[in-house]
Amino acid sequence: MRKDTAKRFKRFTQDVCSKYSEISDKMPNFSEQQIKDMANGNKKITPEIAVEFEEKYFLNATWLIFGRGDMYIPKFDLGIENNTKDMTNEEILETLEKREQNIESIRKEIQELKNKITK
């Protein structure tokens, strides 16, 4: 389970940043090394840790720990105004652009799978 959780965490980090320090800068409870260790499976991601990421990044803790549900909790379910107040417009745009890139990558993967099925 730890390996699967680490894979999901790594996918999340690739979605929201290009360097682990970008996450540790926003989450002072975690060092850059701890973020890296979680992504590589060298540090266990506890439910408490998952909840911290859920609160900061809308990362679905259930998805992270168990692989169930969507990666993110929709912001509108939690109240956008309250949850982005600590983010600058630049940070919001950057996050949206990275998510858009992730969506495009998923679309390409889906198309490749469809092509394999129809061959």
C-alpha positions in Angstrom: 0.0 0.0 0.0 2.9 2.4 0.8 4.2 2.0 -2.7 0.9 2.8 -4.3 0.4 5.8 -2.0 3.8 7.1 -2.9 3.0 6.7 -6.6 -0.2 8.7 -6.1 1.7 11.3 -4.1 4.3 11.6 -6.8 1.6 12.1 -9.4 0.2 14.9 -7.2 3.6 16.6 -6.9 4.1 16.5 -10.6 0.7 18.1 -11.1 1.3 21.0 -8.8 5.0 21.8 -9.0 8.2 21.4 -10.8 10.3 21.2 -7.6 9.6 19.7 -4.2 10.6 23.0 -2.6 7.6 24.7 -4.0 5.4 22.5 -1.8 7.6 22.7 1.3 7.6 26.5 1.0 3.8 26.5 1.3 3.7 23.8 4.0 6.2 24.7 6.7 5.5 21.4 8.6 7.3 19.6 5.8 10.9 20.0 4.5 11.8 19.5 0.9 13.5 16.2 1.8 10.3 15.0 3.5 8.3 15.8 0.4 10.8 13.9 -1.7 10.9 11.0 0.7 7.1 10.7 0.6 7.1 10.8 -3.2 9.8 8.1 -3.3 8.1 5.8 -0.8 10.8 6.4 1.9 8.4 8.2 4.3 5.0 6.9 5.2 2.1 9.1 4.3 -0.2 8.9 7.3 -3.9 9.9 7.3 -3.0 13.0 9.2 -0.4 14.0 6.6 -3.0 13.3 3.8 -5.5 15.6 5.6 -2.9 18.4 5.7 -2.5 18.2 1.9 -6.2 18.0 1.5 -6.6 21.2 3.4 -3.9 23.1 1.5 -4.2 21.6 -2.0 -7.7 20.1 -2.1 -5.9 16.7 -2.6 -8.4 14.0 -1.8 -7.0 12.2 1.2 -9.1 9.1 0.4 -7.6 9.0 -3.1 -4.1 9.5 -1.8 -4.3 6.7 0.9 -6.7 4.2 -0.8 -6.8 5.2 -4.5 -10.5 5.7 -4.4 -12.3 8.7 -5.9 -10.8 11.7 -7.7 -7.4 13.1 -7.1 -8.9 16.5 -6.1 -11.8 17.6 -4.1 -13.7 20.2 -6.2 -13.0 23.7 -4.8 -16.6 24.7 -5.2 -17.6 21.9 -2.7 -15.3 23.5 -0.1 -15.8 27.2 -0.9 -13.3 28.7 -3.3 -13.3 32.1 -1.5 -12.2 30.6 1.8 -9.6 28.2 0.4 -7.7 30.4 -2.1 -7.4 33.4 0.1 -3.8 32.6 1.0 -2.9 32.1 -2.7 -1.9 34.9 -5.0 -3.5 35.1 -8.5 -0.2 34.0 -9.9 -0.2 30.9 -7.8 -3.8 30.1 -8.7 -3.0 30.5 -12.4 0.1 28.4 -12.1 -1.9 25.6 -10.4 -4.6 25.8 -13.0 -2.1 25.6 -15.8 -0.4 22.5 -14.3 -3.8 20.9 -13.8 -4.6 21.7 -17.4 -1.4 20.0 -18.6 -2.3 17.0 -16.5 -5.7 16.8 -18.1 -4.2 17.0 -21.5 -1.8 14.2 -20.7 -4.7 12.1 -19.5 -6.6 12.8 -22.7 -3.6 11.7 -24.7 -3.3 8.5 -22.7 -7.0 7.8 -23.2 -6.7 8.3 -26.9 -3.7 6.0 -27.1 -5.7 3.3 -25.2 -8.7 3.8 -27.5 -6.4 3.4 -30.5 -5.0 0.1 -29.1 -8.5 -1.2 -28.5 -9.7 -0.4 -32.0 -6.7 -1.9 -33.8 
